[in-house]
Amino acid sequence: MFQRIMSMADFFTLLIDNQLVTFEKKRVITIEPTFNGTRIILEASHEDEEPFIYLVKEPYEAVIKAYLG
């Protein structure tokens, strides 16, 4: 059986409230600019859960750069 090994390219990291937070790219539903930062919506870990919504102070452009980097 083939097992896919995830690489660092499968993730992106942001500094949120002085903590490094790593997100799995394949779980990102959307990244949207907000009035004072960025909204990141991620798929839930389980089907019976709601998506995770992160509101971060980092500018949208910086979040997209981290996501694409």
Backbone torsions as a table, in degrees:
resi	resn	phi	psi	omega
1	MET	NA	137.6	179.8
2	PHE	-84.6	131.3	176.6
3	GLN	-119.4	123.0	-179.8
4	ARG	-79.4	128.4	175.9
5	ILE	-95.9	125.5	-178.2
6	MET	-78.9	143.0	178.5
7	SER	-110.8	173.2	178.0
8	MET	-63.0	-21.8	178.1
9	ALA	-68.3	-15.3	179.4
10	ASP	-84.7	-0.8	-175.4
11	PHE	-132.8	161.1	168.2
12	PHE	-140.5	151.9	-173.4
13	THR	-124.3	138.5	176.1
14	LEU	-127.4	154.5	173.4
15	LEU	-94.9	110.0	-178.1
16	ILE	-120.1	119.9	-178.7
17	ASP	51.0	45.8	178.8
18	ASN	63.0	22.1	176.5
19	GLN	-124.8	135.2	173.5
20	LEU	-75.5	126.0	179.6
21	VAL	-122.0	126.4	-178.1
22	THR	-106.3	131.3	-179.7
23	PHE	-114.2	143.8	175.7
24	GLU	-87.1	119.9	-174.4
25	LYS	-57.6	-38.6	-175.0
26	LYS	-69.2	-14.0	178.7
27	ARG	-93.0	-4.7	-179.2
28	VAL	-73.2	123.8	174.9
29	ILE	-88.4	-47.4	179.2
30	THR	-158.2	155.4	171.8
31	ILE	-127.4	121.2	-173.8
32	GLU	-128.8	142.8	172.8
33	PRO	-73.0	146.4	174.1
34	THR	-124.9	177.0	-177.5
35	PHE	-57.3	-39.1	-176.0
36	ASN	-128.6	32.7	178.4
37	GLY	159.4	-133.6	-174.9
38	THR	-142.3	144.0	173.7
39	ARG	-108.3	128.1	177.0
40	ILE	-116.9	123.3	178.9
41	ILE	-112.7	124.4	-178.8
42	LEU	-115.4	148.2	171.9
43	GLU	-61.3	145.9	176.2
44	ALA	-71.4	161.6	179.2
45	SER	-70.7	-30.9	-177.9
46	HIS	-127.5	150.5	-176.5
47	GLU	-61.4	-28.2	-177.1
48	ASP	-86.2	5.2	178.4
49	GLU	-104.1	156.9	175.4
50	GLU	-80.1	156.0	175.4
51	PRO	-59.8	153.5	176.5
52	PHE	-88.1	134.6	178.1
53	ILE	-119.4	122.4	177.0
54	TYR	-111.3	128.1	172.5
55	LEU	-108.3	116.5	-175.9
56	VAL	-119.2	152.8	-178.7
57	LYS	-80.3	-15.6	-178.1
58	GLU	-63.4	140.4	178.0
59	PRO	-60.3	148.1	180.0
60	TYR	-52.1	-44.6	-178.1
61	GLU	-60.3	-38.8	179.3
62	ALA	-69.0	-37.4	179.0
63	VAL	-67.5	-45.6	178.3
64	ILE	-61.7	-41.0	178.2
65	LYS	-60.7	-42.5	177.9
66	ALA	-65.6	-40.3	-179.8
67	TYR	-64.6	-42.9	-177.8
68	LEU	-80.9	-19.4	-176.0
69	GLY	-73.5	NA	NA
